[in-house]
Amino acid sequence: MKTTKYIFIIIVCTLLTGKLMAQDLETYKLQMPELILEKGGPIYVMPLTDNTQEKINNSLSEDFQKEMYQGLLAEGLAFDHNLPSFNPWMKTNLYSTTENKDEATYIISGDYSFTTSHEKSYDEKSGAEASDSLPFVYYEFSEKSMGNVVGNVVITDVETGEEVVKIPFSKVLSDEDKKIMKQASVKSPSAFIPNLTDYFVHSFRFRFNAIKTSYKYDFPKIKPEDRDLRKEFRQYKRDLKDLADDGKLKELYTMYLEIQQKEDSPDVNECIGMCYEILGNYSKAKTYYDKCDNSESKNRIVEQINVQNQLRNLGFTIDESEF
């Protein structure tokens, strides 16, 4: 029993030590939008057409135009704003904008309509406290209000006059209440209009931007085949972890080069490749990944190079940095 217990403790300690000594660095990858406007900017945004049949005061058309202009130019969009960024060419605003329709490559336009409803009703119901009690009558009051917006956003290629895409949108908000022997109470249908406007606008504001998404690079453990180097490499593990924890990418890269001089291996090449990938030098990263055994890293850099090429096609200059 004691032997089993000691073995279990040794295994746990080994796993914890490996976890504590592992080096990883969390930073950003660039996620491109689903729709890429291949001709690039500038983009002109029109006020949306209001097709609402009933008279409802709303600001959706003007809000949409203003927020879309600001959204298209937004830089640094990220899901997590607390991560270090090492890639100098990573862009989230993919297009320029214009307020002159004649200068535009693409035009964003569209339409929308609001509908509202408000219903009141009551039901007469009966009951009895016990089987031998006299029956009684009571009233249940019901009330429901609803607001709805439906619309489409259209992108048109100015040169050809053709519609590139039409994106539909719909949203319903409602409030309902039931009370016994008392009038029910709900929001006014007009109270939904500002929120429905926000939902519509925010659904499109950053739809055509790239987004920086967090990604954790787990550097593989380097196990030298040379037995004489294993003791020396234990100190490397500690130093590498400290550098990764502190986000010192250049120093991390330098240490991996130093390790490579002592014993080259697929794992060392993958680590150097990760340093280059984080820096944004995908050409050098691929060179090193081609020498490693990890298909995940190889596939990832191909995807990253595709993103890089999309930016080049939109007119961005990509300068791959060196350490």
C-alpha positions as CSV (number, residue, x, y, z in Angstrom):
1,M,0.0,0.0,0.0
2,K,2.8,2.4,0.9
3,T,4.6,1.6,-2.3
4,T,1.5,2.5,-4.3
5,K,1.1,5.7,-2.4
6,Y,4.8,6.7,-3.0
7,I,4.4,5.9,-6.7
8,F,1.3,8.1,-6.9
9,I,3.1,11.0,-5.2
10,I,6.1,10.7,-7.6
11,I,3.8,10.8,-10.6
12,V,1.9,13.8,-9.3
13,C,5.1,15.7,-8.5
14,T,6.5,14.8,-12.0
15,L,3.4,16.1,-13.7
16,L,3.3,19.3,-11.6
17,T,7.0,19.9,-12.2
18,G,6.5,19.5,-16.0
19,K,3.6,21.9,-15.9
20,L,5.5,24.5,-13.8
21,M,8.6,24.3,-16.1
22,A,6.6,24.4,-19.4
23,Q,7.0,27.6,-21.3
24,D,4.2,29.2,-23.2
25,L,3.5,32.7,-24.5
26,E,0.0,34.1,-25.1
27,T,-0.4,36.7,-27.8
28,Y,-2.5,37.5,-30.8
29,K,-3.4,35.9,-34.1
30,L,-5.4,37.8,-36.8
31,Q,-8.9,36.5,-37.6
32,M,-10.2,37.9,-40.9
33,P,-13.9,38.6,-41.5
34,E,-16.1,36.2,-43.4
35,L,-16.5,38.6,-46.2
36,I,-13.5,40.2,-47.9
37,L,-14.1,43.1,-50.3
38,E,-11.3,42.2,-52.7
39,K,-11.0,45.6,-54.4
40,G,-10.5,47.3,-51.0
41,G,-11.6,50.8,-50.1
42,P,-12.6,53.5,-50.1
43,I,-16.1,52.7,-48.8
44,Y,-19.1,55.0,-48.8
45,V,-21.9,54.4,-46.3
46,M,-25.4,55.6,-47.1
47,P,-28.1,56.3,-44.6
48,L,-30.5,53.4,-44.5
49,T,-34.0,53.7,-45.9
50,D,-36.8,53.6,-43.3
51,N,-39.7,51.5,-44.6
52,T,-41.6,51.7,-41.3
53,Q,-45.4,52.0,-42.1
54,E,-46.4,53.4,-38.7
55,K,-45.0,56.7,-37.4
56,I,-42.2,55.8,-35.0
57,N,-39.4,58.2,-34.1
58,N,-36.1,56.4,-34.5
59,S,-32.5,57.2,-35.2
60,L,-31.4,53.9,-36.8
61,S,-30.5,55.4,-40.2
62,E,-28.2,58.1,-38.9
63,D,-26.8,55.9,-36.2
64,F,-25.9,53.2,-38.7
65,Q,-24.1,55.6,-41.0
66,K,-22.1,57.2,-38.2
67,E,-21.2,54.0,-36.4
68,M,-20.2,52.2,-39.6
69,Y,-17.8,54.9,-40.6
70,Q,-16.2,54.7,-37.1
71,G,-16.2,50.9,-37.1
72,L,-14.6,50.5,-40.5
73,L,-11.6,52.6,-39.3
74,A,-11.3,51.0,-35.9
75,E,-7.8,49.8,-35.1
76,G,-6.7,47.4,-32.4
77,L,-9.9,45.4,-32.2
78,A,-9.3,42.4,-29.9
79,F,-11.2,40.0,-27.8
80,D,-8.6,40.4,-25.0
81,H,-6.9,43.7,-24.6
82,N,-4.4,42.6,-21.9
83,L,-2.0,40.6,-24.1
84,P,1.4,41.6,-25.5
85,S,1.6,42.3,-29.2
86,F,4.8,41.7,-31.2
87,N,3.5,41.8,-34.8
88,P,3.9,45.3,-36.2
89,W,1.8,44.8,-39.3
90,M,-1.2,43.2,-37.7
91,K,-4.2,45.4,-38.9
92,T,-7.8,45.3,-38.0
93,N,-9.1,48.2,-40.1
94,L,-9.0,46.8,-43.6
95,Y,-10.5,49.6,-45.7
96,S,-10.4,53.3,-46.0
97,T,-13.7,55.3,-46.1
98,T,-15.0,58.3,-48.0
99,E,-17.9,60.7,-47.7
100,N,-17.8,61.3,-51.4
101,K,-19.9,58.7,-53.2
102,D,-18.1,59.2,-56.5
103,E,-14.8,58.2,-55.0
104,A,-16.0,54.9,-53.5
105,T,-15.1,51.4,-54.6
106,Y,-18.0,49.9,-52.6
107,I,-21.2,51.4,-51.2
108,I,-22.9,50.1,-48.1
109,S,-26.7,50.8,-48.1
110,G,-29.9,49.1,-47.0
111,D,-33.3,49.4,-45.5
112,Y,-35.2,48.5,-42.4
113,S,-38.7,48.7,-40.8
114,F,-40.0,48.7,-37.2
115,T,-43.3,47.1,-36.1
116,T,-44.8,47.3,-32.7
117,S,-47.9,45.9,-31.0
118,H,-49.7,46.2,-27.7
119,E,-52.3,43.7,-26.5
120,K,-54.6,43.6,-23.5
121,S,-57.0,40.9,-22.5
122,Y,-58.7,39.3,-19.4
123,D,-60.2,35.9,-18.7
124,E,-63.1,35.2,-16.3
125,K,-62.2,32.2,-14.2
126,S,-64.0,30.4,-11.4
127,G,-62.9,28.3,-8.4
128,A,-63.6,27.1,-4.9
129,E,-61.5,26.8,-1.8
130,A,-62.9,23.3,-1.0
131,S,-65.3,20.8,-2.5
132,D,-68.1,22.0,-0.2
133,S,-67.4,25.7,-0.6
134,L,-69.4,28.1,-2.7
135,P,-67.7,28.8,-6.1
136,F,-66.3,32.2,-6.8
137,V,-65.4,34.2,-9.9
138,Y,-62.2,36.1,-10.5
139,Y,-60.4,37.8,-13.4
140,E,-56.9,37.2,-14.8
141,F,-55.6,40.2,-16.7
142,S,-52.9,39.7,-19.4
143,E,-50.9,42.3,-21.3
144,K,-48.1,42.0,-23.9
145,S,-46.1,44.5,-25.9
146,M,-43.7,43.8,-28.7
147,G,-41.2,45.6,-30.9
148,N,-39.5,44.2,-34.0
149,V,-37.0,45.4,-36.5
150,V,-36.2,43.7,-39.8
151,G,-33.9,44.9,-42.5
152,N,-31.1,44.3,-45.0
153,V,-27.6,45.7,-45.4
154,V,-26.4,45.7,-49.0
155,I,-22.9,46.1,-50.4
156,T,-22.6,47.2,-54.0
157,D,-19.6,47.2,-56.3
158,V,-19.5,50.7,-57.7
159,E,-17.6,49.8,-60.9
160,T,-20.0,47.0,-62.0
161,G,-23.1,48.2,-60.2
162,E,-23.6,44.7,-59.0
163,E,-24.8,43.7,-55.5
164,V,-21.9,41.9,-53.8
165,V,-23.9,40.7,-50.8
166,K,-27.2,41.3,-49.0
167,I,-27.2,40.6,-45.3
168,P,-30.5,40.2,-43.5
169,F,-31.2,41.2,-39.9
170,S,-34.1,40.7,-37.6
171,K,-34.6,41.2,-33.8
172,V,-37.7,41.0,-31.6
173,L,-38.1,42.3,-28.0
174,S,-41.2,41.8,-25.9
175,D,-42.6,42.2,-22.5
176,E,-45.6,40.4,-21.0
177,D,-47.4,40.2,-17.6
178,K,-50.3,38.5,-16.0
179,K,-52.0,39.5,-12.7
180,I,-55.1,38.3,-10.8
181,M,-57.7,40.9,-10.1
182,K,-55.3,43.7,-11.0
183,Q,-54.3,45.3,-14.2
184,A,-51.1,43.9,-15.8
185,S,-48.2,46.3,-16.5
186,V,-45.7,46.1,-19.4
187,K,-43.2,48.4,-21.1
188,S,-44.5,50.6,-23.9
189,P,-43.7,49.3,-27.4
190,S,-41.9,52.5,-28.1
191,A,-39.5,51.7,-25.3
192,F,-38.0,48.9,-27.4
193,I,-36.9,51.1,-30.3
194,P,-33.6,52.4,-28.9
195,N,-32.5,48.9,-28.0
196,L,-33.5,47.5,-31.3
197,T,-31.6,50.3,-33.0
198,D,-28.5,49.4,-31.0
199,Y,-28.8,45.6,-31.8
200,F,-29.0,46.4,-35.5
201,V,-26.1,48.9,-35.6
202,H,-23.8,46.8,-33.4
203,S,-24.5,43.7,-35.5
204,F,-22.8,45.4,-38.5
205,R,-20.4,47.9,-37.0
206,F,-17.3,45.6,-37.0
207,R,-18.5,43.0,-39.3
208,F,-16.0,44.0,-42.0
209,N,-13.0,44.3,-39.7
210,A,-10.4,41.8,-38.8
211,I,-10.2,40.9,-35.1
212,K,-7.1,40.1,-33.0
213,T,-7.8,36.8,-31.2
214,S,-5.8,35.4,-28.3
215,Y,-3.6,32.3,-28.9
216,K,-1.3,30.5,-26.6
217,Y,2.0,29.2,-28.1
218,D,3.1,26.1,-26.2
219,F,6.8,25.7,-26.8
220,P,7.8,22.0,-27.0
221,K,10.1,20.7,-24.3
222,I,13.6,20.2,-25.6
223,K,15.2,16.9,-24.6
224,P,18.8,16.5,-25.7
225,E,20.0,13.1,-26.9
226,D,23.4,13.9,-25.5
227,R,23.4,12.7,-21.9
228,D,26.1,15.2,-20.9
229,L,23.8,18.1,-22.0
230,R,20.8,17.1,-20.0
231,K,21.9,18.6,-16.8
232,E,22.8,21.8,-18.5
233,F,19.5,21.9,-20.2
234,R,17.6,21.8,-16.9
235,Q,18.8,25.4,-16.3
236,Y,17.8,26.3,-19.8
237,K,14.2,25.1,-19.0
238,R,14.0,27.4,-16.0
239,D,15.4,30.4,-17.9
240,L,13.1,29.8,-20.9
241,K,10.1,29.7,-18.7
242,D,11.0,33.0,-17.0
243,L,11.6,34.7,-20.4
244,A,8.2,33.4,-21.7
245,D,6.4,34.5,-18.6
246,D,7.9,38.0,-18.9
247,G,7.1,38.2,-22.6
248,K,10.7,38.7,-23.6
249,L,10.5,37.4,-27.1
250,K,13.8,38.5,-28.4
251,E,15.7,37.0,-25.4
252,L,13.7,33.8,-25.8
253,Y,14.7,33.6,-29.5
254,T,18.4,34.2,-28.6
255,M,18.4,31.4,-26.1
256,Y,16.8,29.0,-28.5
257,L,19.6,29.8,-31.0
258,E,22.1,29.2,-28.3
259,I,20.6,25.8,-27.6
260,Q,20.5,25.0,-31.3
261,Q,24.3,25.5,-31.5
262,K,24.7,22.8,-28.9
263,E,22.2,20.3,-30.2
264,D,19.9,20.8,-33.2
265,S,16.6,19.0,-33.3
266,P,13.1,19.3,-34.7
267,D,11.8,20.6,-31.4
268,V,14.4,23.4,-31.3
269,N,13.5,24.3,-34.9
270,E,9.8,24.5,-33.9
271,C,10.6,26.8,-31.0
272,I,12.6,29.1,-33.2
273,G,9.7,29.0,-35.7
274,M,7.2,30.0,-33.0
275,C,9.4,33.0,-32.1
276,Y,9.3,34.1,-35.7
277,E,5.6,33.5,-36.0
278,I,4.8,35.6,-33.0
279,L,7.1,38.4,-34.4
280,G,5.1,38.3,-37.6
281,N,7.9,36.9,-39.9
282,Y,5.9,34.0,-41.4
283,S,8.4,33.4,-44.1
284,K,11.2,32.6,-41.5
285,A,8.7,30.7,-39.3
286,K,7.7,28.4,-42.2
287,T,11.4,27.7,-42.9
288,Y,11.9,26.4,-39.4
289,Y,8.5,24.6,-39.2
290,D,9.5,22.7,-42.3
291,K,12.3,21.1,-40.2
292,C,10.0,20.2,-37.2
293,D,7.7,17.2,-36.8
294,N,4.6,19.0,-35.6
295,S,1.8,19.1,-38.3
296,E,-0.2,21.5,-36.2
297,S,2.4,24.2,-36.4
298,K,3.0,23.6,-40.1
299,N,-0.8,23.9,-40.8
300,R,-1.1,26.9,-38.6
301,I,1.6,28.9,-40.5
302,V,0.0,28.1,-43.8
303,E,-3.2,29.6,-42.5
304,Q,-1.3,32.6,-41.2
305,I,0.4,33.1,-44.5
306,N,-3.0,33.1,-46.2
307,V,-4.1,35.9,-43.9
308,Q,-1.0,37.8,-44.7
309,N,-1.6,37.4,-48.4
310,Q,-5.2,38.7,-48.0
311,L,-3.8,41.9,-46.4
312,R,-1.3,42.3,-49.3
313,N,-4.1,41.9,-51.8
314,L,-6.0,44.7,-50.0
315,G,-3.0,47.0,-50.6
316,F,-1.1,46.6,-47.2
317,T,2.7,46.6,-47.2
318,I,3.9,43.7,-45.1
319,D,7.4,44.2,-43.7
320,E,8.5,41.1,-41.9
321,S,10.6,42.1,-38.9
322,E,13.9,40.4,-37.8
323,F,15.2,40.0,-34.3
